[in-house]
């Protein structure tokens, strides 16, 4: 098995085979770090793009286009000759056989490896209440962002329509964001700007400035990882922008028209709201359970797997796990952990092939945290330095420009930010019903999108029947032309 890949049934030679699972920060930076290594790298990912997760909320609120935060992975890696990209959601990893199994539309592909970097990331966690997802989408994918964009802008459209008939539209103009971490704060701030500034002149029957934006969290403060001082400042700044911050509020139920909350004193109440956004928690990829069952490595409450100090799995030094999937030294689930982990794994693989001694245990270098609240207002924490206001916002601008993938995306994002923050426009407000209901429709199919495509054998048989039909139609078309019967009444046609 060593030195070969069965991906697509094509052997790739005798070079060391590295498989990377996931196209996020850990997967992409790990792959790029192997650019000059004497290896073949196969990236297997369930999407065709690399998602710049920190800016996904700007896709949802119409500031940036999807392509500006999610460039095609193939384009990013096009010049890396030793890298191959395969589309597929990894459903199994066989550590004994050293084989990764992925699927697209129910069709499996096996890819063998000598070294493996697992960087499959995390998904939204509803803390055991997965039924909430239908009515309160998370913020973990481009599909999430586009669905939320359609829900947000669609709510204003439905409110305008309802108001034109004299209906009560308060539930349509109430937006609830669950989770007061960085994503929730940024999302709530941008919806408030959208309602109170961007759209204020666009409607005739509703006043968008009366829209309510509510930020809920069961925790006692906003942005706990930023400390009490910056958390308190952020809360005051959000409230200045008419965001209602409700802390100590635990969500107990979510449905199509609202959300039920239990306050710290035990009071149960309901908020009528059509548009809810879930930004309250994350859960590691289910692949951690697959790896845990084969290695005995324990999982924590968020589903993250405990790894060795060098990011490998117990008993399997050829397998590295990085990013949001690992439980090690209380590392945060941020992009830099994944980036540094991917680079560390790649360096270790190169060192082993060169016969070098093992690296020191993985050490995370904290480059700080930043969260934007509104235009020209943000909070930043770099070591002991804590900033807020315009200076933090400028730091946010610079950091995100540096880490956005691709020069053209940096230029485009800078222009869109000028439109949104200096002006009041949003360049990407297009939304459709399909964006809102497409996922729900697919979820009702037993096998999802796989039910919408034919089995290859069935398709081939049907193709032959269709070919015969087309040939008969073509022959009849030619006969009508040759016999000059087009437009000629039946009684005048020559018989025989």
C-alpha positions as a printed NumPy array, in Angstrom:
array([[  0.   ,   0.   ,   0.   ],
       [  2.86 ,   2.374,   0.809],
       [  3.786,   4.785,  -1.948],
       [  0.587,   4.443,  -3.967],
       [ -2.758,   6.131,  -4.162],
       [ -5.963,   4.454,  -5.224],
       [ -7.783,   7.747,  -5.76 ],
       [ -9.702,   7.301,  -8.969],
       [ -7.925,   3.978,  -9.435],
       [ -4.779,   5.694, -10.718],
       [ -1.393,   4.952,  -9.195],
       [  0.698,   8.056,  -8.614],
       [  4.174,   6.582,  -8.448],
       [  6.497,   5.674,  -5.6  ],
       [  6.904,   9.03 ,  -3.898],
       [  5.733,   9.473,  -0.338],
       [  1.969,  10.004,  -0.395],
       [  0.463,  12.664,   1.857],
       [ -3.318,  12.944,   2.12 ],
       [ -4.802,  16.121,   3.582],
       [ -8.42 ,  16.024,   4.748],
       [-10.107,  19.43 ,   4.542],
       [ -9.541,  22.673,   2.623],
       [ -9.762,  25.027,   5.595],
       [ -6.872,  26.892,   7.171],
       [ -5.132,  23.785,   8.519],
       [ -5.513,  21.791,   5.314],
       [ -4.569,  24.598,   2.952],
       [ -1.532,  25.847,   4.866],
       [ -0.361,  22.288,   5.495],
       [ -0.597,  21.531,   1.777],
       [  1.196,  24.744,   0.765],
       [  3.987,  24.052,   3.271],
       [  4.726,  20.825,   1.346],
       [  5.195,  22.695,  -1.945],
       [  8.901,  21.916,  -2.273],
       [  8.851,  18.538,  -0.539],
       [  9.575,  15.296,  -2.407],
       [  6.019,  14.065,  -1.867],
       [  2.695,  13.837,  -3.655],
       [ -0.097,  15.629,  -1.801],
       [ -3.765,  14.803,  -2.281],
       [ -6.242,  17.154,  -0.655],
       [ -9.701,  15.648,  -0.143],
       [-12.38 ,  18.182,   0.794],
       [-16.174,  18.3  ,   0.752],
       [-16.19 ,  21.755,  -0.865],
       [-14.381,  23.106,  -3.909],
       [-13.248,  26.245,  -2.083],
       [-11.124,  27.45 ,   0.799],
       [-13.364,  29.367,   3.195],
       [-11.996,  32.417,   5.006],
       [-14.226,  31.783,   8.009],
       [-13.655,  35.088,   9.887],
       [-15.448,  37.074,   7.172],
       [-18.379,  34.777,   6.483],
       [-20.767,  37.084,   8.331],
       [-20.02 ,  39.764,   5.732],
       [-21.331,  37.457,   3.012],
       [-24.497,  36.967,   5.071],
       [-25.011,  40.715,   5.434],
       [-24.313,  41.656,   1.817],
       [-20.91 ,  43.317,   2.139],
       [-18.783,  40.716,   0.348],
       [-19.498,  38.18 ,  -2.375],
       [-19.065,  34.481,  -1.689],
       [-16.072,  34.2  ,  -4.004],
       [-14.186,  36.898,  -2.126],
       [-14.054,  34.824,   1.05 ],
       [-14.134,  31.408,  -0.639],
       [-11.713,  31.232,  -3.589],
       [-11.559,  27.932,  -5.518],
       [ -9.048,  25.575,  -3.911],
       [ -7.848,  24.454,  -7.337],
       [ -7.014,  28.046,  -8.249],
       [ -5.146,  28.591,  -4.996],
       [ -3.072,  25.435,  -5.525],
       [ -2.836,  25.605,  -9.336],
       [  0.902,  26.366,  -9.341],
       [  1.741,  23.664,  -6.788],
       [  2.645,  20.797,  -9.095],
       [  2.818,  18.137,  -6.4  ],
       [ -0.715,  18.844,  -5.16 ],
       [ -3.937,  17.196,  -6.354],
       [ -7.412,  18.242,  -5.216],
       [-10.276,  15.749,  -4.964],
       [-13.875,  16.644,  -4.159],
       [-15.475,  14.407,  -1.562],
       [-16.734,  14.293,   1.996],
       [-14.53 ,  11.97 ,   4.011],
       [-16.744,   9.377,   5.681],
       [-14.132,   6.941,   6.977],
       [-10.438,   6.661,   7.769],
       [ -8.982,   3.16 ,   8.074],
       [ -5.806,   3.588,  10.114],
       [ -4.776,  -0.049,   9.713],
       [ -5.003,  -0.024,   5.904],
       [ -3.997,   3.642,   5.682],
       [ -6.943,   4.457,   3.465],
       [ -9.247,   7.49 ,   3.415],
       [-12.759,   6.914,   2.039],
       [-14.707,   9.875,   0.637],
       [-18.056,  10.182,  -1.096],
       [-19.748,  12.48 ,  -3.591],
       [-23.434,  11.853,  -4.34 ],
       [-23.155,   8.378,  -2.874],
       [-20.162,   7.384,  -5.009],
       [-17.158,   6.297,  -2.894],
       [-13.469,   6.944,  -3.579],
       [-10.557,   5.425,  -1.662],
       [ -7.262,   7.281,  -1.315],
       [ -4.255,   5.648,   0.344],
       [ -1.593,   7.518,   2.263],
       [  1.813,   7.239,   3.897],
       [  1.229,  10.374,   5.985],
       [ -2.137,  11.901,   6.822],
       [ -3.115,  15.398,   7.957],
       [ -6.685,  15.524,   9.228],
       [ -8.001,  19.098,   9.242],
       [-11.742,  18.619,   8.817],
       [-12.65 ,  21.488,  11.155],
       [-15.856,  21.842,  13.12 ],
       [-19.553,  22.323,  12.548],
       [-22.206,  24.316,  14.373],
       [-23.258,  22.838,  17.698],
       [-26.829,  23.098,  18.943],
       [-25.979,  21.338,  22.213],
       [-28.114,  18.31 ,  21.446],
       [-30.972,  20.28 ,  19.884],
       [-30.188,  19.74 ,  16.213],
       [-33.826,  20.431,  15.322],
       [-33.062,  24.12 ,  15.924],
       [-30.934,  24.201,  12.759],
       [-33.952,  24.334,  10.442],
       [-35.081,  27.649,  11.914],
       [-31.764,  29.126,  13.15 ],
       [-28.964,  28.421,  10.66 ],
       [-25.38 ,  28.508,  11.862],
       [-22.39 ,  30.343,  10.415],
       [-19.959,  27.67 ,   9.288],
       [-20.257,  27.432,   5.498],
       [-20.988,  29.417,   2.358],
       [-24.356,  27.647,   2.201],
       [-25.063,  28.988,   5.708],
       [-24.073,  32.515,   4.713],
       [-26.161,  32.569,   1.52 ],
       [-29.171,  31.125,   3.322],
       [-28.868,  33.731,   6.072],
       [-28.473,  36.514,   3.519],
       [-31.716,  35.419,   1.877],
       [-33.458,  35.156,   5.251],
       [-32.303,  38.604,   6.393],
       [-33.092,  40.513,   3.204],
       [-36.175,  38.386,   2.647],
       [-37.502,  39.396,   6.071],
       [-37.428,  43.067,   5.052],
       [-39.172,  42.244,   1.775],
       [-41.912,  40.265,   3.509],
       [-42.312,  43.037,   6.077],
       [-42.798,  45.605,   3.301],
       [-45.369,  43.369,   1.647],
       [-47.199,  42.768,   4.912],
       [-47.146,  46.416,   5.9  ],
       [-48.65 ,  47.354,   2.52 ],
       [-51.658,  45.229,   3.51 ],
       [-51.817,  46.666,   7.004],
       [-50.485,  43.519,   8.722],
       [-48.456,  43.416,  11.944],
       [-44.846,  42.896,  10.846],
       [-42.951,  43.197,  14.131],
       [-41.936,  39.512,  14.031],
       [-40.423,  40.08 ,  10.585],
       [-38.431,  43.089,  11.752],
       [-37.006,  41.334,  14.82 ],
       [-33.632,  39.65 ,  14.319],
       [-32.179,  37.376,  17.002],
       [-28.523,  36.338,  17.15 ],
       [-27.752,  33.533,  19.596],
       [-24.22 ,  33.596,  20.965],
       [-22.205,  36.632,  22.11 ],
       [-18.802,  35.419,  20.954],
       [-16.909,  37.164,  18.126],
       [-19.162,  35.807,  15.351],
       [-22.371,  36.725,  17.183],
       [-21.127,  40.22 ,  18.037],
       [-20.019,  40.879,  14.466],
       [-23.265,  39.528,  13.04 ],
       [-25.482,  41.547,  15.374],
       [-23.516,  44.719,  14.682],
       [-23.785,  44.311,  10.921],
       [-27.514,  43.552,  10.941],
       [-28.024,  46.702,  13.036],
       [-26.031,  48.763,  10.517],
       [-27.965,  47.188,   7.686],
       [-31.335,  48.056,   9.213],
       [-30.542,  51.441,  10.713],
       [-28.244,  52.834,   8.029],
       [-28.031,  50.921,   4.734],
       [-31.724,  50.241,   4.088],
       [-33.293,  53.27 ,   5.736],
       [-34.337,  54.887,   2.415],
       [-35.159,  51.754,   0.435],
       [-38.687,  50.926,   1.596],
       [-41.989,  52.796,   1.529],
       [-44.279,  50.993,   3.985],
       [-41.783,  50.08 ,   6.705],
       [-39.208,  52.071,   8.631],
       [-36.199,  49.756,   8.848],
       [-34.751,  51.876,  11.667],
       [-37.442,  50.451,  13.96 ],
       [-36.082,  46.917,  13.454],
       [-35.009,  45.131,  16.623],
       [-31.66 ,  43.337,  16.747],
       [-31.286,  41.105,  19.812],
       [-28.06 ,  39.419,  20.91 ],
       [-28.663,  36.516,  23.314],
       [-26.234,  34.505,  25.404],
       [-26.477,  32.308,  28.479],
       [-23.098,  33.653,  29.627],
       [-22.927,  36.687,  31.945],
       [-20.827,  38.808,  29.573],
       [-20.112,  39.563,  25.927],
       [-16.895,  38.186,  24.384],
       [-15.662,  36.153,  27.396],
       [-12.254,  35.33 ,  25.777],
       [-11.498,  39.071,  25.561],
       [-11.775,  39.632,  29.301],
       [-14.204,  41.625,  31.419],
       [-13.042,  45.13 ,  30.428],
       [-13.271,  44.679,  26.64 ],
       [-16.447,  42.641,  27.046],
       [-18.141,  45.446,  28.977],
       [-16.949,  48.039,  26.431],
       [-18.293,  45.916,  23.572],
       [-21.696,  45.605,  25.265],
       [-21.961,  49.375,  25.671],
       [-20.894,  49.93 ,  22.053],
       [-23.471,  47.453,  20.746],
       [-26.197,  49.148,  22.769],
       [-25.166,  52.525,  21.296],
       [-25.98 ,  50.981,  17.921],
       [-29.406,  49.849,  19.175],
       [-28.507,  46.189,  19.626],
       [-30.401,  44.716,  22.584],
       [-27.904,  42.621,  24.53 ],
       [-29.635,  40.029,  26.711],
       [-27.251,  38.002,  28.876],
       [-27.982,  35.073,  31.154],
       [-30.62 ,  34.021,  28.607],
       [-30.654,  30.344,  27.635],
       [-32.511,  29.223,  24.515],
       [-34.958,  26.404,  25.255],
       [-36.826,  26.14 ,  21.96 ],
       [-36.818,  27.506,  18.405],
       [-39.575,  27.334,  15.802],
       [-40.511,  28.989,  12.529],
       [-41.967,  32.139,  14.093],
       [-39.921,  32.642,  17.25 ],
       [-37.567,  31.591,  19.994],
       [-38.158,  30.661,  23.637],
       [-35.726,  31.795,  26.31 ],
       [-35.18 ,  30.973,  29.97 ],
       [-33.65 ,  33.795,  31.992],
       [-31.292,  33.344,  34.927],
       [-34.148,  33.837,  37.408],
       [-36.054,  30.967,  35.787],
       [-38.487,  33.152,  33.848],
       [-39.6  ,  31.672,  30.542],
       [-40.41 ,  34.078,  27.729],
       [-40.887,  34.076,  23.975],
       [-39.448,  36.398,  21.359],
       [-41.427,  36.51 ,  18.122],
       [-38.877,  36.519,  15.331],
       [-38.761,  34.943,  11.892],
       [-35.007,  35.448,  11.419],
       [-32.744,  33.725,  13.928],
       [-28.985,  33.192,  13.602],
       [-27.135,  30.603,  15.674],
       [-23.568,  31.494,  16.649],
       [-23.463,  29.828,  20.056],
       [-21.123,  26.857,  19.799],
       [-19.124,  24.444,  17.69 ],
       [-18.655,  20.693,  17.545],
       [-15.636,  18.961,  16.05 ],
       [-15.945,  16.946,  12.849],
       [-17.471,  13.473,  13.406],
       [-14.205,  12.061,  12.053],
       [-12.791,  12.485,  15.565],
       [-15.1  ,   9.697,  16.73 ],
       [-13.851,   7.454,  13.919],
       [-10.259,   8.125,  14.95 ],
       [-11.036,   7.722,  18.648],
       [-12.612,   4.297,  18.14 ],
       [ -9.486,   3.037,  16.39 ],
       [ -6.864,   4.553,  18.697],
       [ -8.535,   4.807,  22.088],
       [ -7.769,   8.529,  22.214],
       [-10.497,  10.198,  24.315],
       [-12.843,  12.938,  23.144],
       [-13.828,  16.026,  25.089],
       [-17.372,  17.396,  25.423],
       [-17.094,  19.281,  22.119],
       [-16.065,  16.102,  20.302],
       [-12.401,  17.125,  19.99 ],
       [ -9.816,  14.367,  20.134],
       [ -6.857,  14.302,  22.511],
       [ -3.606,  14.134,  20.546],
       [  0.064,  13.737,  21.403],
       [  2.149,  16.914,  21.937],
       [  3.375,  16.581,  18.325],
       [ -0.265,  16.551,  17.044],
       [ -0.151,  12.84 ,  16.162],
       [ -2.542,  10.128,  17.287],
       [ -1.501,   7.558,  19.909],
       [  0.127,   4.614,  18.147],
       [ -0.05 ,   6.311,  14.75 ],
       [  2.83 ,   8.766,  14.254],
       [  1.94 ,   9.015,  10.568],
       [ -1.423,  10.665,  11.363],
       [ -1.587,  14.345,  12.349],
       [ -4.775,  16.059,  13.516],
       [ -4.878,  19.873,  13.506],
       [ -7.171,  22.833,  14.09 ],
       [-10.645,  22.709,  15.627],
       [-10.553,  18.913,  15.91 ],
       [ -7.941,  18.686,  18.674],
       [ -8.061,  18.898,  22.454],
       [ -4.567,  19.996,  23.483],
       [ -3.462,  22.543,  26.095],
       [ -6.841,  24.337,  25.995],
       [ -6.082,  25.696,  22.527],
       [ -8.804,  28.009,  21.163],
       [-10.769,  27.186,  18.023],
       [ -9.297,  29.989,  15.915],
       [ -7.702,  30.147,  12.486],
       [ -4.149,  30.619,  13.762],
       [ -4.227,  27.336,  15.676],
       [ -5.148,  25.528,  12.449],
       [ -2.601,  27.435,  10.336],
       [  0.26 ,  26.81 ,  12.738],
       [ -0.786,  23.175,  13.222],
       [ -0.883,  22.518,   9.482],
       [  2.566,  24.034,   9.01 ],
       [  3.943,  22.065,  11.976],
       [  2.646,  18.774,  10.561],
       [  4.092,  19.523,   7.121],
       [  7.477,  20.41 ,   8.616],
       [  7.527,  17.165,  10.614],
       [  6.729,  15.114,   7.496],
       [  9.542,  16.823,   5.576],
       [ 11.934,  16.341,   8.484],
       [ 11.224,  12.627,   8.741],
       [ 11.844,  12.118,   5.021],
       [ 15.144,  13.991,   5.359],
       [ 16.173,  11.899,   8.392],
       [ 16.09 ,  14.869,  10.773],
       [ 15.25 ,  14.527,  14.479],
       [ 11.673,  15.184,  15.567],
       [ 10.586,  18.731,  16.291],
       [  9.849,  19.977,  19.776],
       [  6.192,  19.588,  20.851],
       [  3.733,  21.865,  19.082],
       [  3.636,  25.323,  20.629],
       [  0.926,  27.778,  19.674],
       [  1.987,  31.386,  19.226],
       [ -0.982,  33.593,  20.054],
       [ -1.089,  36.492,  17.6  ],
       [ -4.098,  38.033,  19.318],
       [ -7.832,  38.302,  18.758],
       [ -9.952,  40.939,  17.022],
       [-13.705,  41.424,  16.703],
       [-15.459,  44.172,  14.763],
       [-18.577,  45.758,  16.274],
       [-19.576,  48.276,  13.639],
       [-17.907,  50.559,  11.138],
       [-14.843,  52.203,  12.691],
       [-15.372,  50.297,  15.941],
       [-13.728,  47.068,  17.079],
       [-11.912,  45.437,  19.98 ],
       [ -8.475,  43.832,  19.835],
       [ -6.328,  41.898,  22.243],
       [ -2.657,  41.242,  21.456],
       [ -0.784,  39.84 ,  24.419],
       [ -1.284,  42.243,  27.295],
       [ -2.278,  45.034,  24.907],
       [ -6.011,  45.71 ,  24.747],
       [ -7.444,  48.158,  22.208],
       [-10.91 ,  49.394,  21.349],
       [-12.493,  51.838,  18.928],
       [-10.998,  53.152,  15.689],
       [ -7.438,  51.931,  16.295],
       [ -8.662,  48.372,  16.845],
       [-10.821,  48.66 ,  13.729],
       [ -7.811,  49.715,  11.627],
       [ -5.893,  46.749,  13.045],
       [ -8.805,  44.488,  12.094],
       [ -8.717,  45.906,   8.556],
       [ -4.993,  45.287,   8.141],
       [ -4.98 ,  41.774,   9.605],
       [ -7.853,  40.561,   7.446],
       [ -6.347,  42.037,   4.297],
       [ -3.088,  40.201,   4.985],
       [ -4.719,  36.815,   5.548],
       [ -7.314,  36.94 ,   2.763],
       [ -6.27 ,  34.451,   0.088],
       [ -5.288,  36.009,  -3.241],
       [ -4.37 ,  39.533,  -4.325],
       [ -7.558,  40.065,  -6.324],
       [ -9.688,  39.158,  -3.294],
       [ -7.791,  41.664,  -1.149],
       [ -8.352,  44.448,  -3.665],
       [-12.015,  43.528,  -4.122],
       [-12.633,  43.306,  -0.371],
       [-11.013,  46.693,   0.207],
       [-13.316,  48.27 ,  -2.392],
       [-16.399,  46.605,  -0.905],
       [-15.43 ,  47.783,   2.585],
       [-15.118,  51.336,   1.281],
       [-18.636,  51.064,  -0.175],
       [-20.082,  49.621,   3.025],
       [-18.198,  51.515,   5.721],
       [-17.38 ,  54.899,   4.166],
       [-20.61 ,  54.923,   2.16 ],
       [-23.724,  53.02 ,   3.161],
       [-24.172,  50.544,   0.327],
       [-23.998,  46.765,   0.241],
       [-22.767,  45.369,  -3.052],
       [-24.186,  41.862,  -2.632],
       [-27.829,  41.969,  -1.638],
       [-29.178,  39.4  ,  -4.101],
       [-31.222,  36.668,  -2.423],
       [-33.583,  33.961,  -3.657],
       [-36.167,  31.551,  -2.288],
       [-33.893,  28.681,  -3.281],
       [-31.218,  29.934,  -0.908],
       [-33.702,  29.851,   1.96 ],
       [-35.479,  26.571,   1.286],
       [-32.99 ,  24.547,  -0.783],
       [-31.267,  22.938,   2.185],
       [-34.565,  22.064,   3.879],
       [-35.788,  20.45 ,   0.653],
       [-32.618,  18.357,   0.32 ],
       [-32.851,  17.309,   3.972],
       [-36.265,  15.762,   3.298],
       [-34.769,  13.36 ,   0.763],
       [-33.692,  10.047,   2.265],
       [-30.177,  10.232,   0.814],
       [-29.957,  13.977,   0.218],
       [-28.673,  15.158,  -3.146],
       [-27.758,  11.569,  -4.081],
       [-31.472,  10.911,  -4.627],
       [-31.488,  13.486,  -7.411],
       [-28.942,  11.736,  -9.621],
       [-29.176,   8.402, -11.406],
       [-27.155,   5.322, -10.669],
       [-24.555,   4.974, -13.475],
       [-26.014,   1.632, -14.656],
       [-29.58 ,   2.897, -14.688],
       [-28.478,   6.08 , -16.434],
       [-26.617,   4.183, -19.166],
       [-29.655,   1.956, -19.87 ],
       [-31.947,   4.974, -20.045],
       [-29.433,   6.709, -22.272],
       [-29.722,   3.996, -24.915],
       [-33.507,   4.314, -24.937],
       [-33.218,   8.075, -25.238],
       [-30.712,   7.683, -28.081],
       [-33.213,   5.584, -30.055],
       [-35.922,   8.192, -29.505],
       [-33.658,  10.998, -30.712],
       [-32.604,   9.024, -33.782],
       [-36.271,   8.394, -34.679],
       [-37.086,  12.097, -34.211],
       [-34.115,  13.127, -36.369],
       [-35.125,  10.683, -39.128],
       [-38.691,  12.033, -39.159],
       [-37.426,  15.637, -39.273],
       [-35.269,  14.803, -42.287],
       [-38.155,  12.998, -44.03 ],
       [-40.506,  15.975, -43.565],
       [-37.932,  18.272, -45.095],
       [-37.117,  15.977, -48.034],
       [-40.823,  15.348, -48.767],
       [-41.58 ,  19.087, -48.518],
       [-44.445,  18.362, -46.151],
       [-43.844,  21.176, -43.664],
       [-46.809,  23.534, -43.591],
       [-48.748,  21.4  , -46.117],
       [-52.286,  20.36 , -45.038],
       [-52.671,  16.609, -44.618],
       [-55.211,  16.3  , -47.48 ],
       [-52.725,  17.801, -49.96 ],
       [-49.754,  15.596, -49.023],
       [-48.539,  13.039, -51.568],
       [-49.229,   9.53 , -50.334],
       [-46.598,   6.846, -50.933]])
